[in-house]
Amino acid sequence: MVDKNPDLQKTVQFLEGIGIPVTEKKLDDSTFLPGLALGPGVIYVDYEKLKYPGDLLHEAGHLAVATPAERNVAGTQQMAPEWPTQGEEIAAMLWSYAAVKHIELPVEFVFHPNGYKDNSEWLISNFDSENYIGLPLLEWAGLAYRKERALKEGKQAFPVMTKWLRE
């Protein structure tokens, strides 16, 4: 399926290139998102059940904004029951926005109409007008710079990321 969908192929190549492996695996129907599951530092995908390929970027965002310790227990019994927090959720959304811009796919690839509790249009509208809800979290994690700080430090501002994985 990957080779038949150029957007999905581009997404998988990007994720693997930044250090998030995407591993094909048969999944049951109990996953939160159809055809996707997180494991320790990895995204498992069942291409036959994957409904929205852009969801890969959102799930990758969860791994990316997590601490290395959290990333290493994702999808296991050691994972904290409250993970991800609401802050980490919004940070993952904003991370996936930066990722979809970086790999030059339409924003709707991630923020499709059937996701985000019917708030996809609202999120797109905010992000496209540079109202980056959650940017302080990405900046605090050392992943991006807000415009003012970027100008002061001679760096590129979000949606350009300084790095893709939290250390």
N, C-alpha and C positions, 0 to 999 in steps of 0.2 A: 504494500500500500504506500510506503514511503516514496518509492520510485515513481509512483503514479501521481503524486501530489507535490508539485514543486515547492509550495509554501511550507508544507510539512517537512520536506527534505531540507530546506533552508533552515528551518527551526531546529531540527535535530543536529545539523552540522554546527550551528551556532552554539547550542547547549554543550555539545561534546567538546567544542573548541575552547569553552571557558571553564571546563572541568566538571560539568554535570553530565554524567553518563545517562543515556537513554537506552534501556534494555527491554527488548521484546519479551513478553511473558503472558501466558494465558491467565486472565483474571476472572474472578466470579462477578456476579452482579451486585456485590455488597460494597463496591467502592463508592466513595463520595461523588466522584465525577466518572461518567461512563468511560471505561477503558484505561483509566489512569490510577496509579497508586504510587506512594512514596516509599522508598526504602532507605537504608542508611547511605546518604549521599547520592542516591540514584532515583531516577524516575522509571517506573515500570509502565510499559504501555502495551495494551492489547489492541492492535491495530484494527481488528475485526469489530471491536466494541467502541472504539474511540469515536465519539460523536462530534466533538468540536476540537480540531487540531490545535487551535490557539490556546486551549486550556493547558497544553504542555508548558507554555511560557508562564502562565500564572502559577502552576505548581513548581516550576523551576524557581520562580520568585520566592516561594516559601523557603526553599533550600538555600537560596542565595543570601537572603537577609538574616537567616538563622546564624547563630554562633557555630563555629566548627563542632563543638560538643553536641549541640542540638542537631546539627546536620547529620552527625554520625549515629544518632539513635532514631532518626526519622523513620516512622513506620514500624517501630519495634515496641515491645512492652516497656522499655526504659524511657520512651518518649513521655514528656510531661502531659498530663491529661488536658491541661488548658492551652496546649500549643496547637496552633499559633494564637497569640493574643490578638486583640482587636488592632493594636498598633502594628503588629507584624503583618496582619491581613492587609491593611491599607498600604504598608510599605511594599508588600508583594505585588499589589495592584500597580503601584507607581513604578516599581522595578520592571514589571512586564510591559508597561507603557514605553519605558526607555528601550527595552529590548526590541519591541516591535518597530520602533522608530529606527533603531540601529540596523536591523536586518532589512529595513525598507519594505515592510508589509503594511497593508492597511490597518489602521487602529482597530477596525471592526473584526479583524482576525482574532484578536484577544477578547475585545469587549463586544461580543456578539449579543444579539437581542435576547437570547435565552439564558443569559448568565447574569451574575451580579444582582440578583433579586430585583430584576427589572430596572436597575439603575445604570445600565450600560450607557445610554445616551447622556445621562447626567454626568457620568465620569468622563466620557469623551469630551463633552462640552467644557468641563472644568479644566481638564488636562490640556486640551488644545488652546485654551485661552490663558495658559500658563498659571492657572490656579492649582498648583501642585500639592494637593492635600497629602500629607505624609512626608514631604520633602525634609523637614527637620529630622525625621527618623533615619532617612537614608544618609543625610549629612552626618549625623551623630555616629552612625555605623561606619563612616569613612568611605562611603560608596559614591557620593556625588556632592556637588557644591551648588548652593543657591546662587542666584545671579550676583548679588552684592558681594558675597565672599569670593566668588570666582573672579570678579573684576579686580578686587583688592589683591588677590594672590596670583593673578596672571594665569588662571586656569579656565577651562571651559565649563560653562554652567549646564546644569541639568536641562534637557534630557540626556546630555552626554554623561556617561558614568566614568568615574575615576578608576574604578575596578568593579568587577561583576560579582565577586564573592566576598562576603564579610570574613574578616580574619579574627 
